[in-house]
Amino acid sequence: MNDLEIAKSVKPLPIRKITEKLGIPDEDFEIYGRCKAKLSLELIDEEKVAQSNLILVTAITPTPAGEGKTTVTIGLTDALNQLGKSTLAVIREPSLGPVFGIKGGAAGGGRSQVIPMEDINLHFTGDFHAIEKANNLLSALIDNNIQSKTRNLGIDPRTVLWKRVMDMNDRALRGIITGLGGKSGGLPRETGFNITAASEVMAILCMSKDLDDLKQRFAKIYVGDRFDGSPVFAGDLNAQGAMATLMKEAIKPNLVQTLGHNPALIHGGPFANIAQGTNSILATKMGLSLGDYVVTEAGFGSDLGAEKFFNIKCREAGISPKATVLVATIRALKYHGGKSLKDLTTEDLEALENGLPNLLHHLESLRSFGIPVVVAVNVFSSDTQAEKDLLLDYCESLGVPVALSEGWEKGGDGCLNLGDLVIQAAENCQYQFKPTYSLADSVEEKIKKVSRTIYGASEIILSSKAQSQLKKIERLGYNHLPVCIAKTQKSISDQEKLIGRPRNFSITIREFEIAAGAGFLIPIAGEILRMPGLSETPAAEQVDISADGVISGLF
């Protein structure tokens, strides 16, 4: 059976059964259909948050199809519940772009999924739509102000950085001209679309502590400049109130369940190659308030998701994981050892051994945060016993706790050994994480520390454009903000073809973006697309629905 067929084979419990399991009063949740609910922010208990155990799931450098972080997250959640620990999974909401693009769904896989799988991968509770509308309302207000003869702020259209968004891969919208059609169409200007997951509204949702904080962050969004060179913010357009109003339901975390009928919170969905790559602070704290353990994930490899999870999210939220799970797959390690993508299912011990330096690099960079690391070998049916033995022996030779993760095939039963190691690591962790840099460091020094400690780069290079933008960042008083480096997810470096463990490379920052509302700066390394395109054969071509409403083709 495929993922969708497996998901459909298990009948979800009514969501009230899950709220009862968590002890949530009726007044603190709103039902969205039979199997979904929105939870009140009143459930967050900071004292309980400080007492509970946060577990981060990250990964080695992935192949294009991903290495199964969500599958491991869900399998581990079910396993920890079987081991007597009250545990919630807290993950991101899937974007329709990857669902209909190349990766397919993002609700886990096999016997380790969150359900209802179709709803979660499609429109869910409408959070992405609310984010899109709030983002595009600001775009409309900007264009309306530019063309106004009586109330315009003197915005220079050439400097406007804010783009519209849509939750779909559509390369044709990357660069467009708006305002055509004469006077009634406004003033023409060059702009474009980003995918919704790349919107600063999404980043802000995931960094906010409550509705008022959300509104204040919206007001701080940097839009562009006036003709006199002074900055323009969303607050200057009085946009924050209406934007926050559109988000009044989206700010509430969503409750669903795993195939093992354990609770899962799903909220927010920023990508890790262009934003912070993790679910909302609100959902994480709510999970920690409702259970003793929370298993969460951060997107792509640890050089992207985990670094930003620690240095941006944990720092802002005042939380610290008790253990980090590093997901490794034999197929990805063979790829980093030089084997082609189309041959990853054939046994190749030499390629596997040649790919091990990638795993070692991620282990070393994760150890810099001072939190215990456990390796989870996410098992695929093509993995041979000899390959599994080689990888397990390697981790044991390093003194790293390691376990096979067979959640896809067996659900929680396949992650019990992993669960035991995670509990042991969490119970023995007595430390708060160590950030890679201080907020008092200069922006350039922050980038250097991440590049050297996390990527293993020998130097950083700032383009002339980036150097000029740094001066503007200093004038605006944003030096104190953390950095959210945007780079390829396909390599530890900023060059996607440098697989394995690159050495003696430089990181080139070509420009900066200011995400003042989200509370971070975005140094951009290499060519990063904020509006992806569809593949030659998109997954959308396989999706269908029957006359009686049965969906097929989601995977």
N, C-alpha and C positions, 0 to 999 in steps of 0.2 A: 504493500500500500504506500501511496505517497503521503506527504504531510497533510494535505487537505482531507484525504480519506481517513487517515488516522484521527485527525481532529474531529471529524464527523462521527467517528465510531464511539466516542465518549459523550454521553449526555451531560451537559453542564448542570450543576445544581442551581436552583433559583438563587439569585444574588443575596437574598435575605438570609440564606443559610450561611453564606460567607460572612456577612455582617454580624450574624449571631456568634459565629466562631471567634470573631475579633472583639466581641462585646461592644459593638457600636450602637448607640441608641437610635431609635427611628428618626428623631429630629436632626440627626447629624449626617444623613445621606439622602440622596435623591435618586430614584430608580430610573434608568434609561433602558426600557425594555425589560426582558426577563433576566438577562445575565450580565448587566452592566449597571454601575452606579457612580454618581459623583459624590465625593466626600467633603464635608465641611472643614474649613481650615481651623475651626475651633478644636479639632481633635489633636492638634499638635501640642505636645507636652515637652517643653525644653528639658525638664528634669529627667524625664524618661529617655529622651534623646541621648543625653550624656551617659546613661547607664547601659544602653543597648550596644550590640556588636554590628558594625558595618563591615561588609565584605565586598571588596572591589574585584570584578572580573575584567581582565584585559587580555591582550594576546600578543603573539609575535607578529612580524610583518605579514599581512594576509595576502592570499591570492585574490583575484578579482571576485571570486564567489564568496569570500569570507571564510573564517575558520570556526564558526559556531559558538561565539561568545554567548549569544542569547540561549542557545540550546544548553550550554553548560550552566548558565545562570538558572534556568528553570529546573534542570535536572538536580542541581545542587540544592535548590530551594526545597524540592520535594524530598530529597534525601535527608536534609537537616530536620524537616518535620518528622520523618520516620524515626530519626534518632532522638526525638523528644524535645527538640528546640522549636519554640514558636517562631516561625520564620516567614517573611514576606519577600517576594521578588519585587524589585522596583526598577522598571526599565523605561526606555523611550517609546514614543509612538512611531510607527512606521510611516514613511513618506511614500506617496503614490508614485513618485519618480522611480525609485528602485523597484517597487512592486511591479510596475509595468515595464521596467527597463531590463536590467541584466540579472540583478540579485534575487528578484522575487520577493516574497514576504519576509517579515522580520518579527515573527511571533514565536521564534524557536523552531524546532524541527522534531519529527518523529514522535516519540513518546514524551518528549520534553517541550511542550508547547503551552502557550496561554490561549484560552478560548473565551468567547467564540472567535475563531481564527479569521473567518471572512470579514466580520465586522471590524476587528482590530486592524486588519490590513487595508480596509477600504475607508469609509467615512468616519467610523468609530462614533465618538460623541460630538463631533463637529469642531474640535479644538483647532485643527489646522485651518478650517474655514474661517474661524474667528480671527486667527492670526493674520491670515491673508487679507481679510476685510479691514482690520485695524491698520495694517501696513499700507494698503492701497488708499485708505481714507487720507492718510498723511500725504500720499502722492497727489491726490486730487486737491487737497488744500494748498499744496505747494504751487501747482500749476494755476490754480484759481487766483492765488495771490500775485503771481508773476504777471498775469494779464490784467489785473485790476488797475483802473486809473485813479481810484480814490483811496484804496487801503493797502497798496502794495508796500512791501518792506524794502524795496530796492534790491531784491535778490538778483544776483547775476546768474542767469540760466546756465552759463557755461561751467559754473562751479557746483551745481546741484549734484550731490552724490547719491541721493536716495532714489531707489528704483522700485518699481512695482514687482509683485511676486505672484507666482502660481505654483501649485503643488503638482507639477508634471515635468518630465524631461522634455524640453522643446527648444532645440538649438536655434530655431528661427527667430526666437524672441530675445536673444542675447543683446542685440543692438537694434534699436528701432528709432523712428522719428515720430514724435507726438505733436499735436497742435496743428495738423494739416486741415485744410478746408476753409481758409480765409479767416476773417475776423471772428466769426462765430466759433471757430475751433480753437481759439486761444493762440498763444505764441509758439511757433515751431521750435523744438529743441531736440537734441540727441539724447537718448536715454536707453532703457532696456528693462528686461525682467531678470530676476533671480528666482531660484526655486525657494519655496516657502521655508524650508529648513535652514536656508541661508539668511533669512530676514533677521535684522536686529530685534524685531518684535519677538521672535522665537527665543533669541538669546536672553532678552529681558525677562520673558515669562519664566525661564529656567533659573534666573538669578534673583528673582523677587522674593520678598519675605511675606508680603500681604498685598491687598488690593491698593492701599494707599502708596506703598513703596513702588508698585507697578506703575501707578500714575505719575509719580515723581520721576521715575526713570524714563518714562515716555517723554516728559518735558525736556529731558537732557539730551535727547537725540540730536546729533549734529547733522544739519541738513546741507549746508553749503555756506557761501559767503555773499555779503552785499557787494555792490559795486565799489564801496569804499574800503573793502577788505575785511570788515568786521564779520564775525561768525553769526550764523542764523541757526536757531534751535527750534525743535518742534513746539516748545513752550511759547516762542514768539508768535506762532501761528494759532495759539490756543487749541492745540490738537489733543492734548493729553487727556482731557475729560472725556471726550467722545471715544477716543481710542480705548481707554480703560473700561468704558461702558460696554463696548463690543466684546471685551474680554471677561465680563463678570462671571460667566459660567466656565470659560476655558481655564481660569486660574485654579479651579478645583480639581485635584487629582482624581483619576478614574480607577475604580476597583473592578477587577475581573478575577478569574481563577485559572490555575494550571490544570492540566489533565489529571493531576493527582488531587484536584479539588482543594488546593491550598491558595491563599490569597495572593494576588499580584496587583501592584499599582503601576499604571502606565500613564506617563505625563510628560509632554514636551518631546521635541525630537530634533535638536540641532545636530548637524553633521560635525565630525571631529576634525576633518581636514580644513574646514573654513570657520568653525566656531568651537564651542567648548565640548561638544560631543557627549553630553550626558543628560539624564533626565533632570527635572526641576529639583531645586533645593527643598521646595515645599513637599514634594512627594517623598523624597528621601527622609526628611524629618518626620513626616507622617508615618512612614513605615517603621521608623525607629520608635515612634510613640506607641504603635499598636502591637509590636512584637519584640522578641528578645534578639533576633537576628534579622538583618536585611542584606540580601544579596543583590547587588546592582552591577551595572556594566558601564564601560566607557568605550566609545567607538574606535574602530580600526586598531592599529597596534599600540603598544604602550608608549611609543614615542609621540603619539598624538593624544589619544583619549586619556590615558593614565596621567601623563604630564599635566594636562589641563585640569583633570579631575582634582589632582593634589594642589597645584599652584593657583588655580582660579576658584573652583567650586568649594573645596574644603576650607581654603583660607577665608573666603567670604562667609561661608556658613558656620565656621567655627566647629567643624566636625573632623574626625580622623578615623580612617579604617583600622580595623584590628588585624586584617590579613588581606593580602592581594593574591588572587588566583591568576596565574599566567597560562592562558590556553595555547597549546602547541598542537599542531597536526603534522603527521608524517608527510602528507602530501605537500604542505607548505614548505617544510624543511627540505624535501627533495627538490622543490622548485628553486629554493635559494641555494641549493647545491648544484644547480645548472641543468636540471631536467626540464624539458619543455612542458607547458601546461597540458598538452594533449596526451602526454605519457605518464602522468602522475599516478595512475592506478596500477602500474606495473612495478614489481619489486626492484629496488635499486639501493642496496646498502651503501654503495660508494657515494651516490648523490645525497643520501640521507646524512651520512657522516660529514660530507662537505658543507651541508647546510646548517650544521649544529652551531657554528659561530653566530648565526643570527639569534638563536635562542640564548646563547651566552650573553650577547650584548644586551638583550632585553632584561635578563636577570640582573646584570650589573647595574644598569640604569635604574631599575626598580629598587634595588637595594639602597640607592642613594637617598631614598625617602625614609629609610629606617623602619619600615614596616615588614613583617614576615611575608615571605613569598612561598606559595605552593604551586607546583606545576601540574596542570591538568592536561593529559594527553587525550584530546577529543578523538575518539576512535571512528574510523570509516571502515566499511566492509572490505575495501581493497587493501587495508593494512595487513601485512603478513606478520606471523609470530616473530620471525627473525628481526623485522623492522621494529616491532614493539619492544622486543628485548634490548635491542641496541639503544633505543632512546631512553628506556627506563634505566639501563645500566649507566648511561652517560649522566643522567640527573643524579643518580645515587652517588656516582664518583665525585660530583660537585658538592655533595652533602645537602642537596635540595630535596625537600619532601615532594614526592611525585606519586600520582595515581592515574590509572586509566579512567576516563570519563565515558561511560557507555550509555549516556542518557538518551541518545536518539533511539537506540534499540530497546532499552529496558526502563526508561524513565528514572524515577528516584532510586530504584533498585540498582541501577547501573552506576550510581554516584555515591554509594554508601562509604566506600573507602576514601574517596575524596572528601566527603563530609567529615569523617573522623579526623583527617589531617587538618581541615579548616578549623574545626572546633579546638583542636590542640593548639594550633597557631594563635587563634584569637584569645584563648584563655591565658596564653603565656605572653601576650603582647602587653607591655607596660608603658609604651611610649606613644607620644604624639608624633605625627609625621614631620619630617624636616623639609621645608620648602627649598626649591632649587636656588632661589634668589630672594633678596630682600626688596620690599616695595620701595625702599629708600635708594636702591641702586638706580643708576641712569637707565634709560630705555635701552641704549646700546649694550650696557653691561648685562642687563637681563637677558637679552637675546644671546649674548656670548655664553652666558652660563648654561642656558638651555641647550644651545648648539653643542657645547663641549661635553656637558655631563650626560645629556639625554641622547643626542644624536652621535656623539663621538667625532664631531667636526674639528678640524685643525684651526679654522679661522672663519670669520664672517666678513662679508663684503656688502657695503651699503651703496646702492646706485646713487647717482647724483640727484635723482628725483626723491629717493628715500631720505637723503641727507637734508634736502630742502624741506621736506615734510616734517622731519624731526625738529627743525627750528620752529615750525608752526605749532607742533605739539607742545613744545616748551612754552611758547607765548600763551597758549590756551590753558596752561597749568595742568597738563595731563601726564606729567612725568612719573607721578606716583602710581599710575595704573599698572596692573599686571599685563603681561603680553600673551596673546593668543595667536601663536605663529601658524599661518596657513601654508601648508605644503602638501606634497603628494603623500598619499597613504601607501604607495607601492614600494617605497624604499625608506630606510632609516634616514637617508640623505634627502636633498631637495631635487634629486634627479631620478626619475622613476626607473630607469634602466640599471641603476646601481643596486642590484639585489644582493642578498647575503649580508655580510658585514663589511661595508665600505670602509676604507682607511684613507687618511690624508686628503680629505675633501673639504671644500669650503661651502658655506651656506650663503647664498646671495639674496639679500632683501631688496626687491625691486621697487616696492612702494609700501605705504602704510594706509590703513583705514582706521578711522576713529569710531569706536563703539562706546561713546560716552554714557549712553543709557544703560547698556549692559555692564559697563564698568571695566572695560579692558581695551587695549590697543591691539590691532591686527597687523603685524608685520607679514607681508606676503612674499614667500619664497617660491620662485618659479612661476609657471603659468597655471593658475588655479581657476577653474571654471565654476562660477556660482550659479550657472544654469546648465545642467548636464544635457546631453543629447541622448536619443535612443540608440541602441545598438542596431547592427544590420538586421538581426532577427529579434525584435523586442519580445519580452515575455507577454506583453499585451496580446499578441497574436494567438496565444494559447488560452486566454481567459474567455469563458462563455457562460451563458445562463440559459437554462431550459425554460420551456413554457410554464412550468410550475414553480419557477424561481430557484432551482437548484444550481449553485455556482460550481464551475469546474475550471481547472487550469491554474489556480493559485498554488504556489509551491514555495 
